[in-house]
Amino acid sequence: MEQEVNEVKINGVDYIRKDYVAKEEVKGNIKIVILQRGWILVGRFERNNSDCKLHNASVIRNWGTSKGLGEIANEGPKSGTKLDKCYGLVQFDYLTIVALIDCREEKWVREL
């Protein structure tokens, strides 16, 4: 007989299997964020007052477009688009934003 254990209590402390805990879903719309000094990133944007976060972020090193950033915001990354993953959270102040471009979710969701 096989039994699956998802929780165990040791010395009064409850432990739960790591793969059993649901990952927190990152909320926020996918946006291209143009920051001061030429940084261009894409990810799930979150703002709390002047504190901004970009979840699952990547730096857009090469656009790979003929029509600018709006083209990849609308159509998703092209074959020439180069994304450098940040592997985590990028944080910045709202005043460092030059522009925000909304992205079509269905075109970017697999890239983030």
PyMOL commands that set and color helices and strands:
alter all, ss='L'
color gray80, all
select helices_A, chain A and resi 18-20+36-38+69-75+94-96+105-108
alter helices_A, ss='H'
color red, helices_A
select strands_A, chain A and resi 7-10+13-16+30-35+40-48+51-62+82-85+90-93+97-102
alter strands_A, ss='S'
color yellow, strands_A
deselect
rebuild
show_as cartoon
